[in-house]
Each structure stands twice: as C-alpha cells, then as structure tokens.
C-alpha cells in the first residue's frame, strides 16, 4: 500500500493548471494570473504632491518663515498653467502635478493664508525648514511604463486587482476554477429534508464535500445521491466525468454492493491506486481518464464522513489547487507541543482530529476524544489534524508532534 | 488624536450582529449560526458495523478460527430479519444495523466464504481473536436525540454543514452578510478602461476596496466614481447609505474641494472621529447614522491606495466581522524577528508593508522598501504589516517586533 506522500505524488503527477481564460477584472479575485503584466503608464504619471499645501522654491525659505505670492490653485485632476518664480507659491492638492520651478511642497497645516476672501493673494509659510524634494513623489517612482509589474503565477488578491486597474487591464488571462462534482452513494442515504427509516441515515457527506470543495476554490456540481443500482450509477458517474474532478463517497470498500470500481472501469477510468496507509481513509480509491476535454480525476472516498473529510483535505484539496494553477497547495504544516498526555495506537499513520489553541503566545495541540470515523460531531471542535506514526506509543504533554492546520 | 486602539473601539462601539435570516443550508457556508441546534436523531441510529464483514457471537470464536452458517446478508439501508444463534453469522455491510444476538463483527478480509456460487452457505472465520464489541459503533455514540450539537455563534464551515444535514436542517437561522458600498472620489480619477490625460490617474482604489471587502465577507455595491461636485456626490452618498457600510476614498483631507464631510453632515451622518495617530492613514474619517433600517457606518479613507488599504484592514475589516456576528474580527497578530537591520522614523505609530517568510521553521519579517503611500506596486510583495512605535530608532536584524498578518 502507498504511503500518504506517495499517494499524493500520484494524485498530482498528471495534474496541471487548467488553460487560461480571459476574465473581467472584477471576477479575478482568488484566481491565479496566467500572463505577465507590464505597465502602460508611469506611476505616478508626473512629479506629484503627496499632501495638500503649497508648492514652493525651497531657497525662498532658507532663512525661515516667509510670505509668498500665490500664483494659482491646482486641484487634483487639473494641471498647473504657471511656472514658479522666486517669491511665489502655487496652492496644490494631494496628487496634483508639481508646477515647473517648484522643488518642495509645504503642508497646508504649516501655512497661513493672508487673504481669507480670496484663495489667491499671499500666504505665510510658517515652517522653520523646507528641504528640496519634500512632499514630492517623483514621476515613475512606483512604476515605469514598460515595467513588468505582476508575474504569471501570482494569486490575485485585492492589491493585485489594484495594480491591474492602475495599468489599465479591465480583462486579464487567469487560470479558470476547476469544476468538481460530488456523488454520495448508498441505499442507506436519504436527503437531509427526510426522516430516516430503520437502517437509513441522512446524507451528510454530500453537503460536507460540496462545502469543502467550494472552500478550496472549486466550482461545484451536486449530482444527488446514487443508489446501489448499476444503471443509475453509470449515468451519474458519466455526468460527473464532465467535471475536472469527480468525488464519489462510499462504494469503494469491500461490500458486495460496491459497484463503483466496476462502473468506473466500464467508463474508461483507469485505477491509479486503491487503499493507502492512512487512518482514517485506508479504502481511498483514485483514478483518471484522459478525455478530449482534458484529464478527469476521480476519487472514491470512504463512506463515513470523518474519513471522507480527511481524504478530501489530504488529496482532493491539493489537486484543486494544482488545477487552479497554485504552486503550494497542501495544508499548512507545523510542529506543536501536545496539550495533554496521549496514547496513540494504530497499524497505519494516523491523522487524528485535533484542536490547536494559542494561550499566552504558546500554541498547543489537543487530540480530540474521537468516537470513530462516523463521529462528525467531534469534528466540529477540530481545526487541525494531529499526525501520529504507526505503532503504539504514550506521548507526554509538551512533546512536539506534527500538525496540519485545517482551513 | 485617537490612537489606533481607541479608534477601533469607537468603530466597534455601536456595531452589533445583523438580524438573523433563514438561509437554505447550501447558502450558509462562512456565515455565523444564529440559533442553537439540537439533534432530532440518534447518531448512529442503531448499533452499526464500521466495516464490511460478518456479525458473529464472539464466544463462538473463543477457541480460534471456526466455520459458521451464514443466515442472511444485510446491505446498507436494509435491516436484519434474523437473530443470530450460536454457530451462525450474518453477512453485514459498513453502516448496517447489528443483528440481534451478535456482539462483534469480523472484517471480510479475515474470512473465507466456503460456497463461491452462493453468498449464503458457510463462512470460515480465520482470525485468532474476536473481542465482544469489536467493529461495532453503538447507537447514539456520536449524538443522542435532543443533544445540543451546535451553538449559536459558530462560523459555519463544511463540518458544521455536515452536522446540520445529519440532524435534518435544510434551513437555519444565520447572521446575514453585511453590505458595503464603495465610492472613490476625485476629479483626477478615470476608470481602468480609459487612458489617463495629463493630471489624471486610473481609479485603482475602487477595485481594491471592492475586492478587499469581498475577501472580508461583505456583499459589495460599486457606486462608481464621484466627481468633486456637490449634487452628484450627495446623490451617490445617499445611495451608499442604503448599505450597512459606506466606504468613501479620498475627499477627507484638507483640500479645498474636499466636499465629503459637508455632504455627510447634510445627510445626517454624525462624525465620530477625524484623523488618528496612524501612518499611513492619519486623515481617516469615521461617522455613523441611525437609520430605520439599522445603524449605517461611514468611513472616509485617505485617497492614496496604500493608506486606504491599511485603514481598510485595521478598521473596516473588523467592522464587517462584527456585523457578520463574529467575535474575533481583527487581523492575526504575532511577534516576529526582523530579517534585516531597519531604521524607523516617524511621528506616528506606523504600519509598514512587510513580508513574512518562513525559512527552516523560522518566521522572519522584512519591511519592504516602500516608496510612499501611493506605491501600490510594492504592496504586491506584502503579506503583513510591520508595526513600529513613533520616534526614530535603529532596529537590528533579529529584534522582535509586532506584526499583523494580511489576509
């Protein structure tokens, strides 16, 4: 049986970023940029004032406070029409171009207009010291026309959207979101709106997996519940193969009604692995299909919700990230000391639901009292997985173990 | 002038969670639950098998491997019709109810069917040891009917959606997402699709703030660009006051065309503070309006994009969180050693764009070479803010400073 790391390698071996599409800027948040972006402008486009105040010639104020004649007022969006000569000043707003001849700006708070009825007239510059260049941001200080300002491969956050707007890109090429279809299987499942009869339970896996896939950045397709019926199952799986990823839950362990692997084979999906060294999640099935529309990836997750969620986070989430064009797609890994004594026993590497908490600047990990892989309720307390090697060992509180943070 | 902490207190003082609304389960991801949730079922609903195999009486196997008569097969979703007697076994699937009389389940991998043509017949149980209770999860081990399973106030992740599905909730009361309108102001602004003329720049603040607000969980309204025109400004601000939060960028510093505070006052918005001890972001304006539809909150952010984004993350994000019903809404704070020597000087507490990186398990913070508050391009490298106290001081590489992680 493959280890978790070997299985993840096989999952990612055939996965590459989806082809780029041209997206309106407002729809790119969270996507990966698929082209290098150059600036079509200098930023700022001119030497600009970074405060509201007066553009001056520093030499006029070398001896301390002085009175200057106001030549004009330049508001943001306007351009100066006059050049400064010795003894004069121009009223200027934040962002406005520096008039020719000026070499500094004095903040309005350090000045006093000497003609209250007329914005022009004379102004007293009250500051003791004016340095050439002060309060001026030089043309192209942030970016020069032609500069490469964003590289293909970055994830587009709000700041990147701002840069794209600044350089005039209303559309950009970005990697599309992967699509992911979810198919829970089993005659025992009824929908959450129904009351289960004897032997039945409500379908919680479908809603969990749809929500987890949305959280991981996929566009989801809800295929409903598949019964243990070969014809219906084949139809639903064929529809699922229209998505980049098909996640089936249940139907891949050793039960006699576990029809899933046979139907997948019929539809041309090639098994890559089945069963791995993992607890919970040993029965994990993975396969792929080379289709005209691109490689399709199929996961058969164990039917119980905790195993299903652990397999999702360890294998499906990184695949979604890889198809979305992200380099680093795995869960955040850290080392943290145990909050309690804890005895682990198991024949496989175990990813145990656990709670990370930070108290007094110290982050501790506490494995939860987990009542087996069907116990979804305990997972509500979990925000991490505590990783234990196979075997039996009593860990002491304070001992450092490996932890994966859940999103 | 208020400190950053005092200003944040004032922003949050009047803010409370929005009234709950009834949401379909599939639309609750990321919302805060607004009711306590009890289970309407036992989970599991019956003693159930956690493996595919044979339900047996452990005492039949006390002496080691044995052959048993198979009475029937219980698939998932079905219920047993027979009770076990000594010397017999029932074939059982994962999740199926344990038949009366059985006290253990043996995995199918540890058995050998002795009649290949007929699933019934006899089975050889090959395992050396069978313990009463093995591979059985008891009725209600995860939850008992009537148990409180989720408390009002939790944020709904995929696991919570699973629990809600399990207890039959297709709709739940949850706190609605706050709405947030964005209004950049200034005659110098043109839309990203236009080529700026002399004195003009493209509107990058609007797209940044819309994206940052979506990232923080708000439903956004794009009001377009307001010119320095009192009538149009009044109309756009009135529309903005239909949202829970109105974020105006520009128009609140000391420029003569800064009409925003006057128009806000006319519309009944009461100023709570203007200017705070913060760099970048000193001109921040904040006010509120008690309207019939609930309290409205108005921010006037400085017009340059870096100040604007810092103010958004420090003040607007926590307000969005509070209105969405979250307890803990601030940016994650940590202490990290400086990656480089760094001299800070400034008359106000400074939140400097910086990069957190983890190398060899050590997380270091590097203040970026930031070319002033209009320098959006450098922010692309930033994933954190490095916090420096006022004054001038040379910090040495390795010295620990306060850091806020950007989302």
Interface residues (C-beta under 8 A of the other chain):
Chain A: X25 X26 X29 X40 X41 X43 X44 X45 X46 X48 X50 X51 X52 X73 X75 X76 X77 X78 X79 X91 X93 X94 X95 X96 X97 X108 X109 X119 X137 X141 X142 X143 X149 X150 X154 X157 X158 X159 X160 X161 X162 X163 X164 X165 X166 X167 X168 X169 X170 X186 X187 X188 X189 X192 X193 X194 X195 X196 X198 X199 X200 X201 X202 X203 X204 X205 X206 X207 X208 X209 X210 X211 X212 X214 X215 X228 X253 X254 X255 X256 X257 X303 X304 X305 X309 X335 X361 X371 X372 X373 X374 X375 X376 X377 X378 X379 X380 X382
Chain B: X25 X26 X29 X40 X41 X43 X44 X45 X46 X48 X50 X51 X52 X73 X75 X76 X77 X78 X79 X91 X93 X94 X95 X96 X97 X108 X109 X119 X137 X141 X142 X143 X149 X150 X154 X157 X158 X159 X160 X161 X162 X163 X164 X165 X166 X167 X168 X169 X170 X186 X187 X188 X189 X192 X193 X194 X195 X196 X198 X199 X200 X201 X202 X203 X204 X205 X206 X207 X208 X209 X210 X211 X212 X214 X215 X228 X253 X254 X255 X256 X257 X303 X304 X305 X309 X335 X361 X371 X372 X373 X374 X375 X376 X377 X378 X379 X380 X382
